Amino acid sequence: MVRDAIQMQGWHALALLACGLWADRGGRLADWAGAAFAAGLVVFCGAVYALALGGMRLPMVAPIGGTLLMLGWALLAASALWAR
């Protein structure tokens, strides 16, 4: 389970880096995508780490984080479609 969280954190950290590199051309949508990725990483991976390492269940926290990560991808795609 920790391996899954680490893998998810790694891929979305790269997406967050892409948002930073794309921010000049992507505008506010790229900024919002970065914010969604950052919040989603903390919430989703935090919930998975809490369960795997501490045995602490946080109901509905991981799905909220996953939704934020998906929102980040949608916003990043939208920023690419409407790039300056």
Backbone bond lengths (Angstrom), bond angles and torsions (degrees), N, CA, C in turn:
res aa  C-N    CA-C-N  psi(-1)  N-CA   C-N-CA  omega(-1)  CA-C   N-CA-C  phi
1 M - - - 1.447 - - 1.535 110.75 -
2 V 1.315 116.42 -39.79 1.458 119.64 177.92 1.520 109.61 -64.45
3 R 1.318 115.90 -36.50 1.470 120.17 179.20 1.525 110.43 -60.94
4 D 1.338 117.34 -40.57 1.465 121.17 178.56 1.525 111.02 -63.91
5 A 1.314 116.64 -41.74 1.466 120.51 179.89 1.526 110.74 -66.21
6 I 1.325 116.51 -39.85 1.458 119.87 179.35 1.525 110.57 -65.75
7 Q 1.330 115.89 -41.75 1.462 119.80 178.69 1.533 110.81 -64.56
8 M 1.313 117.57 -44.63 1.459 121.62 178.73 1.530 110.37 -63.04
9 Q 1.302 116.51 -40.70 1.461 120.89 179.14 1.531 110.57 -64.54
10 G 1.306 116.97 -41.01 1.458 120.41 -179.83 1.520 112.89 -64.51
11 W 1.328 116.98 -47.53 1.469 119.87 -179.42 1.526 111.69 -64.40
12 H 1.308 116.74 -41.39 1.462 118.46 -178.14 1.531 112.35 -78.35
13 A 1.319 117.50 -21.46 1.462 119.24 170.94 1.529 109.93 -66.78
14 L 1.331 116.48 -37.24 1.465 119.82 175.02 1.527 111.10 -65.69
15 A 1.334 116.80 -38.43 1.468 120.35 176.75 1.522 110.45 -64.59
16 L 1.311 117.05 -37.96 1.462 121.05 177.64 1.530 110.54 -65.13
17 L 1.317 116.60 -39.35 1.457 121.16 175.15 1.529 110.58 -63.33
18 A 1.326 117.33 -41.61 1.466 121.41 177.40 1.522 110.93 -61.35
19 C 1.326 117.31 -38.12 1.471 120.81 177.55 1.531 110.14 -62.20
20 G 1.293 116.63 -40.79 1.459 119.97 178.94 1.517 112.35 -65.66
21 L 1.334 116.54 -39.72 1.459 120.15 178.48 1.523 112.19 -72.09
22 W 1.318 117.10 -29.06 1.456 123.42 -176.48 1.531 112.10 -90.77
23 A 1.302 118.56 -9.35 1.469 122.75 -170.61 1.523 113.40 -56.61
24 D 1.323 118.76 -37.76 1.465 120.50 -179.29 1.526 112.09 -62.72
25 R 1.313 116.85 -39.53 1.467 120.43 -178.89 1.509 112.24 -90.49
26 G 1.328 118.13 -29.27 1.456 121.76 -174.81 1.517 114.43 -83.60
27 G 1.311 117.43 -17.12 1.464 121.04 177.81 1.519 113.57 68.53
28 R 1.314 114.76 -150.11 1.473 120.52 -175.98 1.524 112.99 -63.72
29 L 1.334 116.93 -32.66 1.464 118.79 178.84 1.522 111.35 -62.06
30 A 1.324 116.71 -39.02 1.464 120.05 177.28 1.527 110.53 -67.84
31 D 1.331 116.53 -36.27 1.466 120.12 176.70 1.527 110.60 -64.15
32 W 1.323 115.98 -44.83 1.472 120.03 179.20 1.521 111.27 -66.21
33 A 1.336 116.25 -35.61 1.464 119.69 176.49 1.528 110.21 -62.18
34 G 1.320 116.47 -43.34 1.466 120.20 178.01 1.514 112.22 -62.22
35 A 1.326 116.23 -40.55 1.467 119.82 177.82 1.525 111.04 -65.15
36 A 1.333 116.55 -40.15 1.472 120.06 178.90 1.529 110.67 -66.04
37 F 1.338 116.76 -40.86 1.466 119.82 177.37 1.525 111.18 -63.28
38 A 1.323 117.17 -45.01 1.468 120.45 -178.53 1.523 110.94 -62.69
39 A 1.332 116.73 -47.59 1.466 119.84 179.96 1.529 111.00 -65.75
40 G 1.327 116.50 -41.76 1.465 120.34 179.39 1.509 112.64 -63.18
41 L 1.335 116.71 -38.97 1.461 119.96 177.76 1.519 111.66 -61.98
42 V 1.316 115.89 -46.26 1.466 119.65 -178.82 1.523 110.46 -64.21
43 V 1.323 116.59 -46.23 1.467 120.15 -174.71 1.524 111.28 -72.57
44 F 1.336 117.67 -51.50 1.466 120.57 -176.45 1.523 111.78 -66.21
45 C 1.334 115.67 -55.83 1.466 118.81 -177.28 1.523 111.22 -65.67
46 G 1.325 116.55 -35.05 1.463 119.63 176.40 1.515 112.37 -60.36
47 A 1.335 116.33 -42.24 1.468 120.02 178.72 1.526 111.43 -66.23
48 V 1.329 116.68 -40.42 1.467 119.75 179.64 1.528 110.66 -68.61
49 Y 1.339 117.43 -41.95 1.463 120.45 176.91 1.533 111.10 -63.44
50 A 1.329 116.98 -40.85 1.469 120.26 179.68 1.519 111.01 -60.67
51 L 1.329 116.72 -39.92 1.463 119.97 179.20 1.521 111.14 -71.80
52 A 1.330 116.65 -45.41 1.463 120.14 -175.07 1.521 113.05 -71.58
53 L 1.310 116.97 -40.11 1.460 119.58 -174.40 1.522 114.08 -94.69
54 G 1.321 116.55 -32.10 1.457 118.98 -176.46 1.512 114.95 -114.55
55 G 1.344 116.76 -6.25 1.451 119.75 -178.33 1.526 113.16 70.51
56 M 1.325 116.71 15.55 1.464 121.21 -177.26 1.524 109.35 -92.81
57 R 1.333 115.94 118.65 1.463 121.02 177.61 1.516 109.43 -86.67
58 L 1.327 115.14 131.87 1.456 121.80 177.50 1.530 107.37 -122.42
59 P 1.332 117.45 86.92 1.466 119.32 -175.11 1.522 111.84 -61.47
60 M 1.300 115.83 138.70 1.463 125.94 177.27 1.529 113.80 68.80
61 V 1.307 119.31 2.36 1.457 120.07 178.71 1.526 110.16 -80.37
62 A 1.328 118.09 -46.90 1.464 120.54 179.50 1.528 112.13 -62.47
63 P 1.347 120.10 -42.01 1.469 118.43 177.18 1.530 113.54 -63.23
64 I 1.315 117.22 -33.85 1.473 119.92 176.70 1.527 109.28 -66.35
65 G 1.315 117.02 -43.43 1.463 120.65 177.35 1.521 112.04 -63.38
66 G 1.326 116.77 -40.85 1.464 120.35 177.24 1.514 112.05 -63.75
67 T 1.323 116.23 -38.42 1.461 120.55 177.12 1.525 110.68 -64.49
68 L 1.326 116.93 -40.15 1.463 120.23 176.82 1.533 111.67 -63.46
69 L 1.330 116.57 -38.06 1.464 119.70 177.77 1.532 110.80 -65.81
70 M 1.325 117.23 -42.17 1.462 120.24 177.25 1.525 111.28 -64.60
71 L 1.325 116.47 -38.42 1.455 120.70 176.52 1.531 110.35 -61.95
72 G 1.322 116.48 -39.31 1.457 120.89 176.97 1.522 111.90 -59.44
73 W 1.342 116.78 -43.78 1.459 119.67 178.15 1.521 111.27 -64.27
74 A 1.320 116.83 -41.47 1.472 120.30 179.71 1.527 110.79 -64.04
75 L 1.319 116.75 -42.39 1.461 120.16 179.27 1.530 111.58 -67.29
76 L 1.318 117.02 -37.49 1.465 120.29 178.10 1.530 110.15 -65.97
77 A 1.321 117.17 -40.93 1.468 120.66 176.89 1.532 110.51 -64.21
78 A 1.330 116.71 -43.02 1.462 120.19 178.83 1.517 111.24 -63.15
79 S 1.327 116.64 -36.63 1.472 119.22 178.53 1.524 110.71 -66.94
80 A 1.332 117.24 -31.47 1.461 119.75 177.41 1.524 111.18 -71.99
81 L 1.329 116.50 -34.69 1.462 119.75 178.86 1.519 112.67 -70.01
82 W 1.318 116.25 -36.78 1.462 121.06 -177.22 1.524 111.71 -110.45
83 A 1.336 116.20 38.10 1.472 120.52 -178.77 1.522 110.66 -66.52
84 R 1.305 113.99 149.71 1.473 120.34 178.27 1.510 110.83 -70.52
